[in-house]
Amino acid sequence: MLVLVPGSGDSVQALKAGVMEIPDVLVVNKAEHPLTDVLVRELRGTLSLAPADGWQVPIVRTDAIAGTGVEELERVLEAHRLALEQAGTLAERRRRNLRNEVIELAGARLRRRLRERLAGDQSFERLLDEVVARRLDPASAAASLIDPPAA
């Protein structure tokens, strides 16, 4: 689910970044905003470019403060869950999402450990000096941190 707010520029950024290909449900919050209709038209135009097979991405208008559209959003989300179950892809998506989450968390921990390990490490500082002097590219330097050359 991707939530956009009219007039914030979010929609333009999402369109530029190709983010529109990711969500299964689009939500336009602040449904009473004067630019809501414009945003919904832009979203529909973008969605019309997508293949017409399978789940058709709905656009739900909400107003979080007033609670408007929340029940419709719940219905749409439930319909999406049922569609995934019927297609047999719900478990697959959950597995993929959890796999990505585990990898992201592990990556964050590895980055933190690497930073701690390299703090004050003179050989790393020399390696960085080589990169700064452009005698070594960043990708090669990073590779040497992961797989140091045999001594």
N, CA, C and O atoms as a GROMACS GRO file, in nm:
protein
  604
    1MET      N    1   0.085  -0.117   0.000
    1MET     CA    2   0.000   0.000   0.000
    1MET      C    3   0.090   0.123   0.000
    1MET      O    4   0.186   0.131   0.076
    2LEU      N    5   0.056   0.217  -0.088
    2LEU     CA    6   0.129   0.343  -0.094
    2LEU      C    7   0.030   0.454  -0.064
    2LEU      O    8  -0.074   0.464  -0.128
    3VAL      N    9   0.063   0.538   0.034
    3VAL     CA   10  -0.024   0.649   0.072
    3VAL      C   11   0.038   0.778   0.019
    3VAL      O   12   0.154   0.808   0.046
    4LEU      N   13  -0.041   0.852  -0.057
    4LEU     CA   14   0.004   0.980  -0.112
    4LEU      C   15  -0.087   1.090  -0.063
    4LEU      O   16  -0.204   1.067  -0.031
    5VAL      N   17  -0.032   1.212  -0.056
    5VAL     CA   18  -0.108   1.328  -0.011
    5VAL      C   19  -0.108   1.429  -0.125
    5VAL      O   20  -0.001   1.464  -0.176
    6PRO      N   21  -0.225   1.477  -0.166
    6PRO     CA   22  -0.229   1.574  -0.275
    6PRO      C   23  -0.157   1.704  -0.239
    6PRO      O   24  -0.162   1.751  -0.125
    7GLY      N   25  -0.091   1.760  -0.339
    7GLY     CA   26  -0.024   1.888  -0.319
    7GLY      C   27   0.112   1.880  -0.253
    7GLY      O   28   0.177   1.982  -0.234
    8SER      N   29   0.156   1.759  -0.217
    8SER     CA   30   0.284   1.747  -0.147
    8SER      C   31   0.401   1.723  -0.241
    8SER      O   32   0.516   1.731  -0.200
    9GLY      N   33   0.372   1.693  -0.366
    9GLY     CA   34   0.479   1.659  -0.460
    9GLY      C   35   0.516   1.512  -0.453
    9GLY      O   36   0.597   1.466  -0.534
   10ASP      N   37   0.459   1.438  -0.357
   10ASP     CA   38   0.489   1.296  -0.342
   10ASP      C   39   0.457   1.218  -0.468
   10ASP      O   40   0.533   1.129  -0.509
   11SER      N   41   0.345   1.252  -0.531
   11SER     CA   42   0.303   1.175  -0.648
   11SER      C   43   0.402   1.191  -0.762
   11SER      O   44   0.435   1.094  -0.830
   12VAL      N   45   0.449   1.312  -0.783
   12VAL     CA   46   0.546   1.336  -0.889
   12VAL      C   47   0.673   1.258  -0.862
   12VAL      O   48   0.729   1.196  -0.952
   13GLN      N   49   0.719   1.262  -0.736
   13GLN     CA   50   0.839   1.187  -0.700
   13GLN      C   51   0.819   1.037  -0.717
   13GLN      O   52   0.908   0.967  -0.765
   14ALA      N   53   0.701   0.988  -0.678
   14ALA     CA   54   0.672   0.845  -0.692
   14ALA      C   55   0.671   0.804  -0.838
   14ALA      O   56   0.722   0.698  -0.874
   15LEU      N   57   0.612   0.888  -0.923
   15LEU     CA   58   0.608   0.858  -1.066
   15LEU      C   59   0.748   0.856  -1.124
   15LEU      O   60   0.782   0.768  -1.203
   16LYS      N   61   0.830   0.953  -1.086
   16LYS     CA   62   0.967   0.961  -1.138
   16LYS      C   63   1.051   0.843  -1.092
   16LYS      O   64   1.133   0.791  -1.168
   17ALA      N   65   1.030   0.801  -0.969
   17ALA     CA   66   1.112   0.694  -0.912
   17ALA      C   67   1.066   0.555  -0.954
   17ALA      O   68   1.131   0.456  -0.921
   18GLY      N   69   0.954   0.547  -1.025
   18GLY     CA   70   0.904   0.416  -1.064
   18GLY      C   71   0.838   0.342  -0.950
   18GLY      O   72   0.816   0.222  -0.959
   19VAL      N   73   0.806   0.414  -0.844
   19VAL     CA   74   0.747   0.352  -0.726
   19VAL      C   75   0.606   0.300  -0.755
   19VAL      O   76   0.557   0.211  -0.686
   20MET      N   77   0.543   0.356  -0.857
   20MET     CA   78   0.404   0.320  -0.887
   20MET      C   79   0.390   0.173  -0.927
   20MET      O   80   0.279   0.120  -0.927
   21GLU      N   81   0.499   0.107  -0.962
   21GLU     CA   82   0.493  -0.032  -1.002
   21GLU      C   83   0.488  -0.126  -0.880
   21GLU      O   84   0.462  -0.245  -0.896
   22ILE      N   85   0.513  -0.074  -0.763
   22ILE     CA   86   0.527  -0.158  -0.645
   22ILE      C   87   0.397  -0.183  -0.569
   22ILE      O   88   0.368  -0.298  -0.536
   23PRO      N   89   0.317  -0.079  -0.539
   23PRO     CA   90   0.202  -0.102  -0.450
   23PRO      C   91   0.089  -0.180  -0.516
   23PRO      O   92   0.071  -0.176  -0.638
   24ASP      N   93   0.015  -0.250  -0.433
   24ASP     CA   94  -0.105  -0.322  -0.477
   24ASP      C   95  -0.230  -0.242  -0.447
   24ASP      O   96  -0.337  -0.271  -0.500
   25VAL      N   97  -0.217  -0.140  -0.364
   25VAL     CA   98  -0.327  -0.051  -0.329
   25VAL      C   99  -0.270   0.090  -0.317
   25VAL      O  100  -0.166   0.110  -0.254
   26LEU      N  101  -0.336   0.186  -0.377
   26LEU     CA  102  -0.298   0.326  -0.364
   26LEU      C  103  -0.400   0.398  -0.277
   26LEU      O  104  -0.520   0.380  -0.294
   27VAL      N  105  -0.351   0.479  -0.186
   27VAL     CA  106  -0.438   0.555  -0.097
   27VAL      C  107  -0.406   0.702  -0.115
   27VAL      O  108  -0.290   0.743  -0.107
   28VAL      N  109  -0.509   0.782  -0.139
   28VAL     CA  110  -0.492   0.927  -0.144
   28VAL      C  111  -0.555   0.980  -0.016
   28VAL      O  112  -0.677   0.981   0.000
   29ASN      N  113  -0.470   1.024   0.074
   29ASN     CA  114  -0.518   1.076   0.202
   29ASN      C  115  -0.548   1.224   0.186
   29ASN      O  116  -0.505   1.288   0.089
   30LYS      N  117  -0.622   1.279   0.280
   30LYS     CA  118  -0.672   1.417   0.275
   30LYS      C  119  -0.767   1.430   0.157
   30LYS      O  120  -0.750   1.517   0.071
   31ALA      N  121  -0.867   1.343   0.154
   31ALA     CA  122  -0.961   1.333   0.043
   31ALA      C  123  -1.032   1.465   0.012
   31ALA      O  124  -1.078   1.484  -0.101
   32GLU      N  125  -1.043   1.555   0.108
   32GLU     CA  126  -1.113   1.682   0.086
   32GLU      C  127  -1.022   1.790   0.030
   32GLU      O  128  -1.067   1.902   0.004
   33HIS      N  129  -0.894   1.759   0.011
   33HIS     CA  130  -0.798   1.858  -0.041
   33HIS      C  131  -0.838   1.897  -0.184
   33HIS      O  132  -0.882   1.811  -0.260
   34PRO      N  133  -0.823   2.024  -0.220
   34PRO     CA  134  -0.863   2.069  -0.355
   34PRO      C  135  -0.788   1.998  -0.469
   34PRO      O  136  -0.841   1.990  -0.580
   35LEU      N  137  -0.670   1.947  -0.444
   35LEU     CA  138  -0.592   1.881  -0.549
   35LEU      C  139  -0.610   1.729  -0.553
   35LEU      O  140  -0.542   1.661  -0.629
   36THR      N  141  -0.701   1.676  -0.472
   36THR     CA  142  -0.722   1.532  -0.467
   36THR      C  143  -0.763   1.478  -0.603
   36THR      O  144  -0.710   1.376  -0.648
   37ASP      N  145  -0.857   1.543  -0.669
   37ASP     CA  146  -0.904   1.494  -0.799
   37ASP      C  147  -0.791   1.492  -0.902
   37ASP      O  148  -0.783   1.400  -0.983
   38VAL      N  149  -0.706   1.593  -0.898
   38VAL     CA  150  -0.592   1.599  -0.989
   38VAL      C  151  -0.500   1.480  -0.965
   38VAL      O  152  -0.458   1.413  -1.059
   39LEU      N  153  -0.468   1.455  -0.838
   39LEU     CA  154  -0.380   1.344  -0.804
   39LEU      C  155  -0.441   1.211  -0.847
   39LEU      O  156  -0.372   1.126  -0.903
   40VAL      N  157  -0.569   1.192  -0.822
   40VAL     CA  158  -0.635   1.067  -0.860
   40VAL      C  159  -0.631   1.049  -1.012
   40VAL      O  160  -0.608   0.938  -1.060
   41ARG      N  161  -0.652   1.156  -1.087
   41ARG     CA  162  -0.643   1.146  -1.235
   41ARG      C  163  -0.503   1.108  -1.279
   41ARG      O  164  -0.486   1.025  -1.368
   42GLU      N  165  -0.400   1.169  -1.216
   42GLU     CA  166  -0.262   1.136  -1.250
   42GLU      C  167  -0.233   0.988  -1.221
   42GLU      O  168  -0.170   0.919  -1.301
   43LEU      N  169  -0.281   0.942  -1.106
   43LEU     CA  170  -0.259   0.802  -1.069
   43LEU      C  171  -0.330   0.708  -1.165
   43LEU      O  172  -0.272   0.608  -1.208
   44ARG      N  173  -0.454   0.740  -1.200
   44ARG     CA  174  -0.527   0.656  -1.295
   44ARG      C  175  -0.457   0.652  -1.429
   44ARG      O  176  -0.448   0.547  -1.493
   45GLY      N  177  -0.406   0.766  -1.473
   45GLY     CA  178  -0.332   0.772  -1.599
   45GLY      C  179  -0.210   0.684  -1.596
   45GLY      O  180  -0.180   0.613  -1.692
   46THR      N  181  -0.137   0.688  -1.486
   46THR     CA  182  -0.018   0.604  -1.472
   46THR      C  183  -0.056   0.457  -1.467
   46THR      O  184   0.009   0.374  -1.531
   47LEU      N  185  -0.160   0.425  -1.392
   47LEU     CA  186  -0.203   0.286  -1.381
   47LEU      C  187  -0.254   0.231  -1.514
   47LEU      O  188  -0.245   0.111  -1.539
   48SER      N  189  -0.306   0.317  -1.599
   48SER     CA  190  -0.359   0.271  -1.728
   48SER      C  191  -0.248   0.219  -1.819
   48SER      O  192  -0.276   0.149  -1.916
   49LEU      N  193  -0.124   0.252  -1.788
   49LEU     CA  194  -0.011   0.206  -1.867
   49LEU      C  195   0.032   0.064  -1.829
   49LEU      O  196   0.108   0.000  -1.902
   50ALA      N  197  -0.016   0.016  -1.714
   50ALA     CA  198   0.022  -0.116  -1.666
   50ALA      C  199  -0.058  -0.224  -1.738
   50ALA      O  200  -0.167  -0.197  -1.787
   51PRO      N  201  -0.004  -0.346  -1.746
   51PRO     CA  202  -0.078  -0.455  -1.807
   51PRO      C  203  -0.210  -0.478  -1.733
   51PRO      O  204  -0.218  -0.461  -1.612
   52ALA      N  205  -0.312  -0.518  -1.806
   52ALA     CA  206  -0.446  -0.533  -1.748
   52ALA      C  207  -0.473  -0.674  -1.698
   52ALA      O  208  -0.589  -0.714  -1.688
   53ASP      N  209  -0.372  -0.749  -1.667
   53ASP     CA  210  -0.394  -0.885  -1.616
   53ASP      C  211  -0.377  -0.889  -1.465
   53ASP      O  212  -0.301  -0.811  -1.408
   54GLY      N  213  -0.449  -0.979  -1.401
   54GLY     CA  214  -0.437  -0.997  -1.256
   54GLY      C  215  -0.502  -0.885  -1.177
   54GLY      O  216  -0.600  -0.825  -1.222
   55TRP      N  217  -0.448  -0.858  -1.061
   55TRP     CA  218  -0.500  -0.758  -0.967
   55TRP      C  219  -0.491  -0.619  -1.027
   55TRP      O  220  -0.384  -0.577  -1.070
   56GLN      N  221  -0.600  -0.550  -1.029
   56GLN     CA  222  -0.602  -0.410  -1.075
   56GLN      C  223  -0.589  -0.320  -0.953
   56GLN      O  224  -0.673  -0.325  -0.862
   57VAL      N  225  -0.486  -0.240  -0.950
   57VAL     CA  226  -0.455  -0.156  -0.835
   57VAL      C  227  -0.566  -0.053  -0.814
   57VAL      O  228  -0.588   0.033  -0.900
   58PRO      N  229  -0.636  -0.062  -0.699
   58PRO     CA  230  -0.740   0.038  -0.671
   58PRO      C  231  -0.680   0.164  -0.609
   58PRO      O  232  -0.572   0.162  -0.550
   59ILE      N  233  -0.754   0.273  -0.625
   59ILE     CA  234  -0.718   0.400  -0.561
   59ILE      C  235  -0.828   0.430  -0.460
   59ILE      O  236  -0.945   0.445  -0.497
   60VAL      N  237  -0.790   0.439  -0.334
   60VAL     CA  238  -0.887   0.463  -0.227
   60VAL      C  239  -0.861   0.603  -0.170
   60VAL      O  240  -0.748   0.638  -0.136
   61ARG      N  241  -0.968   0.681  -0.160
   61ARG     CA  242  -0.959   0.814  -0.100
   61ARG      C  243  -0.989   0.803   0.049
   61ARG      O  244  -1.089   0.742   0.088
   62THR      N  245  -0.903   0.861   0.131
   62THR     CA  246  -0.925   0.859   0.275
   62THR      C  247  -0.902   0.998   0.334
   62THR      O  248  -0.846   1.087   0.270
   63ASP      N  249  -0.946   1.013   0.456
   63ASP     CA  250  -0.912   1.128   0.538
   63ASP      C  251  -0.885   1.073   0.676
   63ASP      O  252  -0.978   1.039   0.750
   64ALA      N  253  -0.759   1.063   0.711
   64ALA     CA  254  -0.719   0.997   0.835
   64ALA      C  255  -0.777   1.065   0.958
   64ALA      O  256  -0.813   0.999   1.055
   65ILE      N  257  -0.786   1.196   0.956
   65ILE     CA  258  -0.836   1.268   1.073
   65ILE      C  259  -0.984   1.243   1.092
   65ILE      O  260  -1.029   1.215   1.204
   66ALA      N  261  -1.061   1.253   0.983
   66ALA     CA  262  -1.206   1.234   0.992
   66ALA      C  263  -1.246   1.087   0.989
   66ALA      O  264  -1.358   1.052   1.025
   67GLY      N  265  -1.154   1.001   0.948
   67GLY     CA  266  -1.184   0.858   0.938
   67GLY      C  267  -1.259   0.823   0.810
   67GLY      O  268  -1.305   0.710   0.795
   68THR      N  269  -1.271   0.916   0.720
   68THR     CA  270  -1.341   0.892   0.593
   68THR      C  271  -1.261   0.796   0.506
   68THR      O  272  -1.140   0.810   0.490
   69GLY      N  273  -1.331   0.698   0.450
   69GLY     CA  274  -1.268   0.604   0.358
   69GLY      C  275  -1.196   0.489   0.423
   69GLY      O  276  -1.148   0.400   0.353
   70VAL      N  277  -1.186   0.489   0.554
   70VAL     CA  278  -1.112   0.383   0.624
   70VAL      C  279  -1.180   0.247   0.606
   70VAL      O  280  -1.113   0.146   0.585
   71GLU      N  281  -1.313   0.245   0.615
   71GLU     CA  282  -1.385   0.119   0.596
   71GLU      C  283  -1.366   0.066   0.454
   71GLU      O  284  -1.348  -0.054   0.434
   72GLU      N  285  -1.370   0.155   0.356
   72GLU     CA  286  -1.346   0.113   0.218
   72GLU      C  287  -1.205   0.057   0.204
   72GLU      O  288  -1.184  -0.044   0.138
   73LEU      N  289  -1.109   0.124   0.266
   73LEU     CA  290  -0.970   0.077   0.261
   73LEU      C  291  -0.959  -0.062   0.323
   73LEU      O  292  -0.889  -0.148   0.269
   74GLU      N  293  -1.026  -0.085   0.434
   74GLU     CA  294  -1.026  -0.218   0.496
   74GLU      C  295  -1.082  -0.323   0.400
   74GLU      O  296  -1.027  -0.432   0.388
   75ARG      N  297  -1.192  -0.289   0.332
   75ARG     CA  298  -1.253  -0.383   0.236
   75ARG      C  299  -1.157  -0.413   0.120
   75ARG      O  300  -1.143  -0.528   0.078
   76VAL      N  301  -1.092  -0.310   0.071
   76VAL     CA  302  -0.997  -0.328  -0.040
   76VAL      C  303  -0.880  -0.415   0.004
   76VAL      O  304  -0.838  -0.505  -0.070
   77LEU      N  305  -0.827  -0.389   0.122
   77LEU     CA  306  -0.714  -0.469   0.171
   77LEU      C  307  -0.754  -0.615   0.192
   77LEU      O  308  -0.676  -0.706   0.162
   78GLU      N  309  -0.873  -0.637   0.244
   78GLU     CA  310  -0.922  -0.774   0.262
   78GLU      C  311  -0.941  -0.841   0.126
   78GLU      O  312  -0.906  -0.958   0.111
   79ALA      N  313  -0.995  -0.770   0.029
   79ALA     CA  314  -1.012  -0.826  -0.106
   79ALA      C  315  -0.877  -0.862  -0.166
   79ALA      O  316  -0.863  -0.964  -0.234
   80HIS      N  317  -0.778  -0.778  -0.141
   80HIS     CA  318  -0.644  -0.807  -0.192
   80HIS      C  319  -0.586  -0.932  -0.127
   80HIS      O  320  -0.527  -1.016  -0.194
   81ARG      N  321  -0.603  -0.943   0.004
   81ARG     CA  322  -0.554  -1.062   0.074
   81ARG      C  323  -0.620  -1.187   0.018
   81ARG      O  324  -0.553  -1.288  -0.006
   82LEU      N  325  -0.752  -1.181  -0.002
   82LEU     CA  326  -0.823  -1.296  -0.058
   82LEU      C  327  -0.776  -1.329  -0.199
   82LEU      O  328  -0.761  -1.446  -0.233
   83ALA      N  329  -0.751  -1.227  -0.280
   83ALA     CA  330  -0.700  -1.249  -0.416
   83ALA      C  331  -0.564  -1.317  -0.413
   83ALA      O  332  -0.537  -1.405  -0.494
   84LEU      N  333  -0.479  -1.276  -0.319
   84LEU     CA  334  -0.348  -1.340  -0.306
   84LEU      C  335  -0.362  -1.486  -0.261
   84LEU      O  336  -0.292  -1.573  -0.311
   85GLU      N  337  -0.452  -1.510  -0.168
   85GLU     CA  338  -0.475  -1.647  -0.122
   85GLU      C  339  -0.526  -1.734  -0.236
   85GLU      O  340  -0.479  -1.846  -0.256
   86GLN      N  341  -0.623  -1.682  -0.312
   86GLN     CA  342  -0.680  -1.759  -0.422
   86GLN      C  343  -0.577  -1.786  -0.531
   86GLN      O  344  -0.579  -1.892  -0.593
   87ALA      N  345  -0.489  -1.692  -0.554
   87ALA     CA  346  -0.384  -1.710  -0.655
   87ALA      C  347  -0.271  -1.798  -0.602
   87ALA      O  348  -0.184  -1.841  -0.678
   88GLY      N  349  -0.273  -1.824  -0.471
   88GLY     CA  350  -0.168  -1.906  -0.411
   88GLY      C  351  -0.037  -1.834  -0.392
   88GLY      O  352   0.068  -1.897  -0.379
   89THR      N  353  -0.041  -1.702  -0.390
   89THR     CA  354   0.084  -1.625  -0.379
   89THR      C  355   0.104  -1.557  -0.245
   89THR      O  356   0.207  -1.493  -0.223
   90LEU      N  357   0.007  -1.569  -0.154
   90LEU     CA  358   0.020  -1.500  -0.025
   90LEU      C  359   0.140  -1.552   0.054
   90LEU      O  360   0.222  -1.474   0.102
   91ALA      N  361   0.150  -1.683   0.066
   91ALA     CA  362   0.263  -1.741   0.142
   91ALA      C  363   0.396  -1.707   0.076
   91ALA      O  364   0.496  -1.680   0.143
   92GLU      N  365   0.397  -1.710  -0.057
   92GLU     CA  366   0.518  -1.677  -0.132
   92GLU      C  367   0.560  -1.531  -0.106
   92GLU      O  368   0.678  -1.503  -0.086
   93ARG      N  369   0.464  -1.440  -0.108
   93ARG     CA  370   0.493  -1.298  -0.082
   93ARG      C  371   0.542  -1.278   0.060
   93ARG      O  372   0.637  -1.204   0.084
   94ARG      N  373   0.475  -1.344   0.155
   94ARG     CA  374   0.518  -1.331   0.294
   94ARG      C  375   0.662  -1.380   0.310
   94ARG      O  376   0.744  -1.316   0.376
   95ARG      N  377   0.690  -1.493   0.248
   95ARG     CA  378   0.826  -1.548   0.256
   95ARG      C  379   0.928  -1.451   0.196
   95ARG      O  380   1.032  -1.425   0.256
   96ARG      N  381   0.896  -1.397   0.078
   96ARG     CA  382   0.986  -1.303   0.011
   96ARG      C  383   1.006  -1.178   0.096
   96ARG      O  384   1.118  -1.130   0.112
   97ASN      N  385   0.896  -1.126   0.152
   97ASN     CA  386   0.906  -1.005   0.235
   97ASN      C  387   0.988  -1.030   0.362
   97ASN      O  388   1.070  -0.948   0.401
   98LEU      N  389   0.964  -1.145   0.425
   98LEU     CA  390   1.041  -1.178   0.546
   98LEU      C  391   1.187  -1.205   0.513
   98LEU      O  392   1.276  -1.169   0.590
   99ARG      N  393   1.212  -1.267   0.400
   99ARG     CA  394   1.350  -1.290   0.355
   99ARG      C  395   1.421  -1.155   0.340
   99ARG      O  396   1.533  -1.138   0.389
  100ASN      N  397   1.355  -1.060   0.272
  100ASN     CA  398   1.414  -0.928   0.254
  100ASN      C  399   1.437  -0.858   0.387
  100ASN      O  400   1.539  -0.791   0.406
  101GLU      N  401   1.343  -0.874   0.480
  101GLU     CA  402   1.359  -0.810   0.610
  101GLU      C  403   1.478  -0.868   0.686
  101GLU      O  404   1.556  -0.794   0.745
  102VAL      N  405   1.492  -0.999   0.684
  102VAL     CA  406   1.605  -1.063   0.752
  102VAL      C  407   1.736  -1.016   0.690
  102VAL      O  408   1.831  -0.984   0.763
  103ILE      N  409   1.742  -1.011   0.558
  103ILE     CA  410   1.866  -0.967   0.492
  103ILE      C  411   1.896  -0.822   0.524
  103ILE      O  412   2.012  -0.787   0.548
  104GLU      N  413   1.794  -0.735   0.525
  104GLU     CA  414   1.816  -0.593   0.559
  104GLU      C  415   1.867  -0.578   0.702
  104GLU      O  416   1.959  -0.501   0.727
  105LEU      N  417   1.807  -0.651   0.795
  105LEU     CA  418   1.851  -0.643   0.934
  105LEU      C  419   1.993  -0.695   0.950
  105LEU      O  420   2.075  -0.636   1.021
  106ALA      N  421   2.022  -0.806   0.884
  106ALA     CA  422   2.158  -0.861   0.891
  106ALA      C  423   2.258  -0.764   0.829
  106ALA      O  424   2.367  -0.744   0.882
  107GLY      N  425   2.220  -0.703   0.717
  107GLY     CA  426   2.308  -0.606   0.652
  107GLY      C  427   2.337  -0.487   0.742
  107GLY      O  428   2.450  -0.439   0.748
  108ALA      N  429   2.234  -0.438   0.811
  108ALA     CA  430   2.253  -0.325   0.902
  108ALA      C  431   2.349  -0.363   1.015
  108ALA      O  432   2.436  -0.284   1.053
  109ARG      N  433   2.333  -0.483   1.068
  109ARG     CA  434   2.424  -0.527   1.175
  109ARG      C  435   2.566  -0.544   1.124
  109ARG      O  436   2.662  -0.507   1.191
  110LEU      N  437   2.579  -0.599   1.004
  110LEU     CA  438   2.713  -0.615   0.946
  110LEU      C  439   2.779  -0.480   0.922
  110LEU      O  440   2.898  -0.464   0.949
  111ARG      N  441   2.703  -0.382   0.871
  111ARG     CA  442   2.758  -0.248   0.851
  111ARG      C  443   2.805  -0.187   0.983
  111ARG      O  444   2.912  -0.126   0.990
  112ARG      N  445   2.723  -0.204   1.087
  112ARG     CA  446   2.760  -0.149   1.218
  112ARG      C  447   2.888  -0.216   1.270
  112ARG      O  448   2.978  -0.149   1.320
  113ARG      N  449   2.896  -0.349   1.259
  113ARG     CA  450   3.015  -0.420   1.304
  113ARG      C  451   3.138  -0.381   1.224
  113ARG      O  452   3.247  -0.366   1.279
  114LEU      N  453   3.120  -0.364   1.093
  114LEU     CA  454   3.233  -0.326   1.007
  114LEU      C  455   3.282  -0.187   1.045
  114LEU      O  456   3.403  -0.165   1.055
  115ARG      N  457   3.190  -0.093   1.067
  115ARG     CA  458   3.232   0.042   1.109
  115ARG      C  459   3.307   0.037   1.241
  115ARG      O  460   3.409   0.105   1.257
  116GLU      N  461   3.257  -0.043   1.335
  116GLU     CA  462   3.324  -0.055   1.465
  116GLU      C  463   3.463  -0.116   1.448
  116GLU      O  464   3.559  -0.071   1.509
  117ARG      N  465   3.472  -0.219   1.363
  117ARG     CA  466   3.599  -0.287   1.343
  117ARG      C  467   3.701  -0.196   1.274
  117ARG      O  468   3.820  -0.204   1.302
  118LEU      N  469   3.653  -0.112   1.184
  118LEU     CA  470   3.744  -0.027   1.107
  118LEU      C  471   3.780   0.103   1.176
  118LEU      O  472   3.872   0.172   1.132
  119ALA      N  473   3.708   0.139   1.283
  119ALA     CA  474   3.738   0.263   1.356
  119ALA      C  475   3.881   0.259   1.407
  119ALA      O  476   3.917   0.174   1.489
  120GLY      N  477   3.960   0.352   1.359
  120GLY     CA  478   4.099   0.361   1.404
  120GLY      C  479   4.192   0.258   1.341
  120GLY      O  480   4.310   0.254   1.378
  121ASP      N  481   4.145   0.176   1.249
  121ASP     CA  482   4.228   0.074   1.183
  121ASP      C  483   4.318   0.143   1.080
  121ASP      O  484   4.269   0.200   0.982
  122GLN      N  485   4.447   0.138   1.102
  122GLN     CA  486   4.542   0.209   1.015
  122GLN      C  487   4.547   0.151   0.875
  122GLN      O  488   4.565   0.225   0.778
  123SER      N  489   4.531   0.020   0.861
  123SER     CA  490   4.533  -0.038   0.726
  123SER      C  491   4.411   0.009   0.646
  123SER      O  492   4.420   0.029   0.525
  124PHE      N  493   4.298   0.027   0.713
  124PHE     CA  494   4.181   0.080   0.645
  124PHE      C  495   4.206   0.225   0.604
  124PHE      O  496   4.168   0.265   0.494
  125GLU      N  497   4.268   0.302   0.692
  125GLU     CA  498   4.298   0.441   0.660
  125GLU      C  499   4.391   0.450   0.539
  125GLU      O  500   4.375   0.538   0.455
  126ARG      N  501   4.488   0.359   0.529
  126ARG     CA  502   4.577   0.357   0.413
  126ARG      C  503   4.499   0.320   0.286
  126ARG      O  504   4.520   0.378   0.179
  127LEU      N  505   4.409   0.224   0.300
  127LEU     CA  506   4.324   0.184   0.188
  127LEU      C  507   4.239   0.304   0.142
  127LEU      O  508   4.227   0.330   0.022
  128LEU      N  509   4.182   0.376   0.238
  128LEU     CA  510   4.101   0.493   0.206
  128LEU      C  511   4.186   0.602   0.141
  128LEU      O  512   4.139   0.671   0.050
  129ASP      N  513   4.311   0.618   0.187
  129ASP     CA  514   4.402   0.714   0.124
  129ASP      C  515   4.422   0.680  -0.024
  129ASP      O  516   4.430   0.769  -0.108
  130GLU      N  517   4.431   0.552  -0.056
  130GLU     CA  518   4.447   0.507  -0.195
  130GLU      C  519   4.323   0.545  -0.278
  130GLU      O  520   4.335   0.586  -0.394
  131VAL      N  521   4.207   0.532  -0.218
  131VAL     CA  522   4.083   0.568  -0.289
  131VAL      C  523   4.078   0.718  -0.310
  131VAL      O  524   4.046   0.765  -0.419
  132VAL      N  525   4.110   0.794  -0.206
  132VAL     CA  526   4.108   0.940  -0.215
  132VAL      C  527   4.208   0.988  -0.321
  132VAL      O  528   4.179   1.083  -0.394
  133ALA      N  529   4.322   0.924  -0.330
  133ALA     CA  530   4.424   0.961  -0.428
  133ALA      C  531   4.391   0.908  -0.567
  133ALA      O  532   4.464   0.933  -0.663
  134ARG      N  533   4.280   0.835  -0.579
  134ARG     CA  534   4.233   0.778  -0.706
  134ARG      C  535   4.330   0.675  -0.765
  134ARG      O  536   4.334   0.655  -0.886
  135ARG      N  537   4.406   0.611  -0.676
  135ARG     CA  538   4.490   0.499  -0.720
  135ARG      C  539   4.414   0.368  -0.707
  135ARG      O  540   4.457   0.264  -0.756
  136LEU      N  541   4.300   0.374  -0.639
  136LEU     CA  542   4.215   0.257  -0.618
  136LEU      C  543   4.070   0.303  -0.623
  136LEU      O  544   4.035   0.407  -0.567
  137ASP      N  545   3.986   0.224  -0.691
  137ASP     CA  546   3.846   0.264  -0.698
  137ASP      C  547   3.771   0.212  -0.575
  137ASP      O  548   3.814   0.113  -0.514
  138PRO      N  549   3.659   0.277  -0.537
  138PRO     CA  550   3.584   0.236  -0.418
  138PRO      C  551   3.536   0.091  -0.423
  138PRO      O  552   3.536   0.024  -0.320
  139ALA      N  553   3.496   0.041  -0.539
  139ALA     CA  554   3.449  -0.097  -0.549
  139ALA      C  555   3.561  -0.196  -0.516
  139ALA      O  556   3.537  -0.295  -0.448
  140SER      N  557   3.680  -0.170  -0.565
  140SER     CA  558   3.794  -0.258  -0.536
  140SER      C  559   3.832  -0.251  -0.389
  140SER      O  560   3.867  -0.352  -0.327
  141ALA      N  561   3.825  -0.131  -0.333
  141ALA     CA  562   3.855  -0.115  -0.190
  141ALA      C  563   3.754  -0.193  -0.107
  141ALA      O  564   3.791  -0.262  -0.012
  142ALA      N  565   3.627  -0.181  -0.141
  142ALA     CA  566   3.524  -0.254  -0.068
  142ALA      C  567   3.544  -0.404  -0.081
  142ALA      O  568   3.530  -0.478   0.016
  143ALA      N  569   3.577  -0.449  -0.202
  143ALA     CA  570   3.602  -0.592  -0.223
  143ALA      C  571   3.718  -0.640  -0.136
  143ALA      O  572   3.714  -0.751  -0.083
  144SER      N  573   3.822  -0.558  -0.121
  144SER     CA  574   3.936  -0.600  -0.041
  144SER      C  575   3.900  -0.606   0.108
  144SER      O  576   3.965  -0.679   0.184
  145LEU      N  577   3.799  -0.532   0.151
  145LEU     CA  578   3.752  -0.543   0.291
  145LEU      C  579   3.679  -0.675   0.313
  145LEU      O  580   3.693  -0.737   0.418
  146ILE      N  581   3.603  -0.717   0.212
  146ILE     CA  582   3.524  -0.839   0.224
  146ILE      C  583   3.610  -0.963   0.203
  146ILE      O  584   3.602  -1.058   0.280
  147ASP      N  585   3.692  -0.960   0.097
  147ASP     CA  586   3.780  -1.072   0.064
  147ASP      C  587   3.922  -1.019   0.053
  147ASP      O  588   3.969  -0.992  -0.058
  148PRO      N  589   3.992  -1.004   0.167
  148PRO     CA  590   4.127  -0.949   0.162
  148PRO      C  591   4.219  -1.037   0.078
  148PRO      O  592   4.205  -1.160   0.079
  149PRO      N  593   4.314  -0.976   0.005
  149PRO     CA  594   4.407  -1.055  -0.074
  149PRO      C  595   4.491  -1.146   0.015
  149PRO      O  596   4.522  -1.111   0.129
  150ALA      N  597   4.527  -1.262  -0.039
  150ALA     CA  598   4.605  -1.357   0.038
  150ALA      C  599   4.744  -1.298   0.062
  150ALA      O  600   4.802  -1.233  -0.024
  151ALA      N  601   4.795  -1.322   0.183
  151ALA     CA  602   4.924  -1.263   0.220
  151ALA      C  603   5.040  -1.346   0.170
  151ALA      O  604   5.155  -1.310   0.192
   0.00000   0.00000   0.00000
